[in-house]
Every structure is written in C-alpha cells, then in structure tokens.
C-alpha cells in the first residue's frame, strides 16, 4: 500500500507538471495538438492504471467447499463450427473422463453449427449426444440457445471445441452452486497447452508466460471481488435458472459471453472466478489468426456496450460498472501506443515540439515517476508481466486492432462471427508476414532516422534536455518495434502435435527382452526416452512401449527414428508411435492433457537479451533427425589384428553397425579388440574413406560384420574401451578361426 500511494503521488505531481509547464503553447498549431494528444494519452493511461491496480491489489483465492448431499445433473455443451475432428475427439474424450459422484448425471452434447455427418458418426461411436440446426442465426450464441431446447439439467458447462477439461473439473465447480442458490456462473481460467505466437515466434516458450495469463491469473480473480467476473465463453459452469431468467445466451453481438455474464450479474446473481486451471486448449498458431481473434474480441466488446451498456443496467453496482467500463477502454490501447511511438519521431524527424522540459525537471520529476511506475507494475503483476513485455504486445497488436475498434465505433459493424482457426499449423522454414507489420516497419525506419538526426544535432549543438528525452524514447521504441518486426518472421514448426516434458517410467520391450527407460517428452505421435547406456535396437524394428503415469497406462508400438548422446552418461532415443488401439490412444490423451499445462508461469531470464537470443536462434541450422543408432565415442588407441599381425588403431566412435578410425593406412579388414575382459572382437570391413566429409584427414569408415553378437554383450565394455591403455605385454592372442560368432581370446 505504501508503494502504491507513493506511485499515485509521484504520478499526480508528474501530470500537474506536464499540464502547466511542458506544453509547447508557443510553437504553432501542430505542436499544440501533438502536445495535447500526448498529455491526453498520459492522463487516460494514469486513470486506467489506477483502476488496474484497484482490480489486482488483492486477488481472491477461492476454494470450493465440500458437498455431502446428492449431486445434480449437468449438461456439457461443446460448441463447434468447423474445427478438425481430431481436435473435437480430444475434447470429447476429456469430457468422458470426468470424475463425478453421479456419472449417469453427466450429459455431453456436441453442438455442431456445421452440420457434419462425419462428426455425427463420431459422436454416435463415442456415445455422446449430437445436436445441429439448419438455420445458423446468431452464431455461437444461437447454437448454444438451440442446445438449451434439447437438454434439461439445472447446470450446464460451456466448452470451446479445443478446451479439454481436467478430470476434476465438475467436482471443483459444482459445489459452489449447491452452497449458494444465487450463484449464476463459475468461470475458470482459459489455459493453453501450446505456446502462443508471442512465446513461439520469439523463442520464449521456456521463459515467458502466455500473453493471456495476466487477464486470467490476475485481472479475473481481482474482478471476482467486485462480482464483476467476465464470462469468457468457455471453461464455465452456468445456472440454467439464471440463463432462463435473462432469456438465454445474449444474441446480437459477436462476443455473446461478456454480455451474458454481465446481465446475469445485473439480475442479482453472483459470477465468481475459480483461479484453478481445470481445462486447457489451443492458442492461435500464426500471426494472421491472432489478429483475427483480437479484432473480433475488440469489436465484440464495443457491440456489447452499444446494445447492453453497463451504466444502463440498474442492477449493477458502481464498481461493477467501472470494471466493465475498463473492459471497453482497454480496447482503445492502440490510440495511446501510436502517440507514444509518434511523439519522439515528430520532434526528431519533423521538428515538431510536443514537450518542453529542462534536464533538471526531467531528472527530478519524470525519472522517479518512471522508475516507480515500472517497479509498481512488476510488483503488482507478480512476475507474470513486465512493462517491457506489455509494450511489446501492444506494439505488435495495435495497428490492426485499433483499426477494427475504430471502424466498429463509427458504425461499420462486423456482423459475421469469425471462428479462430484451430487447424494444426506446420512450417518448414521461417515465413515472413511483413505485410502484417508494415506500420511497425515504417515507424522503426522513422525512429532510426530520428536517432541519427539527434546524434548529428548533439555533435553540432551540444547536449540539451530535448535531445536526451527523445533519444531515450526513440531508442526504446526502436527496440520494441524491432521485436515486433522479428515477431512477424514466423518460426518453423515441424511437429503437428505438441510435445510435453513429462518424466515417467517406460517399459521398452524388444522381442522377449525389455528395459526400463524414462521419458523425456511425450506427444500424441512420439516419445523421447532416456537411457543411461547406448542400448542397441534393430533399426526400423517395432518396439512395444508401456507408459505409466499417475492412474493412466498406455501401450503402443513405436520405432526409433533418432538417437542422440544427451550427456556423457545419457542417451536420448526419439521414437515415432506407429500403432495403438483406441483405448490406449485415449489413455495417452489422458496422460498428456489431464494435467496443468507445463509452460512458464513467471518471467525468467533477462528481457533485454530478447533481440540477441532471437538472432542466435534464427541463425541456427535445423538438422535432419535420421541417426537411428547410438554413436558411442571411443577416442582411444585399441588393439587390432590385421592379417594376424598386431596393430594399434585409433578408434573415434562406434555405433554397432559401423566404426570410424583415424589411420594413415587403409586396411581392407581387421579384427578390433573392444574389450579384453569380456573378449569382444569386432569384425570390421572397409566401406569408404571420409576425407571429403571431414576436415580431419585419414578418417575411414568400417562396417561391423558381427554387430548382432556384439549387441548381446554387456555394456560395461564401453568405459573399458574409452579408458584402458594397452601395452604389448598384455596383448591377447589373435583369433585363429573367423566366422560370424564372437571369438573368445586367451590371455
């Protein structure tokens, strides 16, 4: 509270100073307009921040109370239009896996607005209800209202097609209604199991939280204190009685959810927020889809305020009205972002003064306010968001979103509901979406010109406060704009399904033998295994993998597609799943998705390294994964018999099928002693010299003729082969007979 009060005092002092002592009133009409626009943006931003900190100052951490009585029936509505069937399959399977004291009281309805026969057949096979309609009025809201006619449970769950519920979704939410008869809806977070475009394109999936986390983890639980939780359209349980009282899901807007929740609250019902991840879905996977989603959200909020303005809802409190008003004003963030980017350009490039200040005033008034504002923002957002990342998000989004909300405000209505595409996206190389960031490119070039002009003016005229202020903001804005431009170079995406870093025991069966490994990561189509030894598996020969995690067990067939040495004592085997039955596939889905997403929840690392790390990663080359055998480094001189004569040969590495050596001579064949204790010999035949593939000279590749027999031996020979130094006094006798069996050699 002390820091917040200090923040308010410093900001008020700053705004008073800006209002009465910094406006360029004597520099012409354009300068006055620019100065007033900048001041207006700062004043509006200040009041928005007050409301923001009021919202997140304290966060409700609700936990449902227990219920000992009978649990009621529940309807689950999965709204879909054109989403892929495999995506819907995962959501339906997640719903079928829900725990509930009365399983017979859970009714699952797939509400298909696309009239797809193949989806109808899939629902019949899985044993869930299928509902469609011939007239598709009012988009998603009309689809859900149509489903209300065919269901009758007192509570209903709304899920988007991609949102997979966790097993305890119902048991964590339904008790709220049973203990409070005026409970209108319970909203839970929309969490995402894949990196959003900001995380993925900027190589931040291990360092930066999802861009939506600040809303769902801070703002929503903060609003819950004022009974102003926003109904987000999915991952929600709603009282049928409350819905019927307001005439069903609100229609007439492209975002039916916010209006529905607000009107339910205005009728005296409570809408609370349970800040627990109980379902997870799919983030947009490219820049165009992201823009389409945010434009729809922004225009939908404006439509809601046109037809259902919160200040006209008599049942809402003053705080509820303020909270919903802040939802509207947020979507005009593009106005302030444009002004902050253009103000230093106006002065440095076009000579338009928008702010007049002395160096002393800047150091005494602006600098403390700026530092304190940054500190307060980081403190209150609890590591989920930084000021720098907020500016990155706003700079990436503002041109398209601002254009959309202005058109909607002026009456150019977006009448058609556009579903955010949920198709799996793959890209084999970096793809530049430069047309989508044309505004950012122009602003970055102008900022760079402004930086150059200020440097020249500084060298000619010397230091002034105007140069210092504008140089700081031009440089800062240029960095943010550069990141926005880099973001438009969409990163390659080779995998169609997400990999999860799940660590669990896996039984690997190869024929009658088996080994225990640990998973490194798992997806719907593959699994990576960690072995402490370079285990041999016949290439392209199927393995049976048995994965056990919590209460789930899945068995499937897989082949090794790549082997890499992870550490000096660990090898990673990437396996492609080739076959499983439906029951095991469903269990695999539960292993993957019946858990909280495993992406970062707080900022990690230094944000200022963002550009450097992107340059580094973008210069990296992607190598094909086709090494199906473990390459074991030897790097030692070992004994070999060449035509019965003893030689010492420098062995580089070995992968069961082949061995590479460094030698001045090219031997047609030889017998290599890998280990004297176990008496292991490799029968090696020359394949080719590798001078053309290596800068190192005299590298030769030999095929191992008896690799199957070697693979059956204990792996203890590895360390012996790496470390042992042979002498001529401890040399085993050469083999006398050659065949396809490992030779035992005497001492």
Secondary structure, 3 states (H helix, E strand, C coil): CHHHHHHHHHHHHHHHHHHHHCCCCCCCHHHHHHHHHHHHHHHHHHHHHHHHHHHHCCCCCCCCCCCCCCCCCEEEEEEECCCCHHHHHHHHHHHHCCCCCCHHHEEEEEEECCCCHHHHHHHHHHCCEEEECCCCCCHHHHHHHHHHCCCCCCEEEEEECCCEECCCHHHHHHHHHHHCCCEEEEEECCEECCCCHHHHHCCCCCCCCCCCHHHHHHHHHHHHCCCCCCCCCCCEEEEHHHHHHCCCCCCCCCCHHHHHHHHHHHCCCEEEEECCCCEEECCCCCHHHHHHHHHHHHHHHHHHHHHCCHHHCCCCCHHHHHHHHHHHHHCCHHHHHHHHHHHHHHHHHHCCCCCCCCHHHHHHHHHHHHHHHHHHHHHHCCCCCCHHHHHHHHHHHHHHHHHHHHHHHCCCCCCCCCCCCCCCCCECCCEECHHHHHHHHHHHHHHHHHHHHHHHHHHHHCCCHHHHHHHHHHHHHHHHHHHHHHHCEECCECCCCCCECCCCEEEEEECCEEEEEEEEEECCCEEEEEECCCCCCCCCCCEEEEEEECCEEEEEEEEEEEEEEEECCEEEEEEEEEECCHHHHHHHHHHHHCCCCCCCCCCCCCHHHHHHHHHHHHHCCCCCCCCCCCCEEEEEEEEEEECCEEEEEEEEEECCCEEEEECCCCCCEEEEEEECCCCEEEEEEEEEECHHHCCCCCEEEEEECCHHHHHCCCCCHHHHHHHCCCCHHHCCCCCCCCCCCCCCCCC
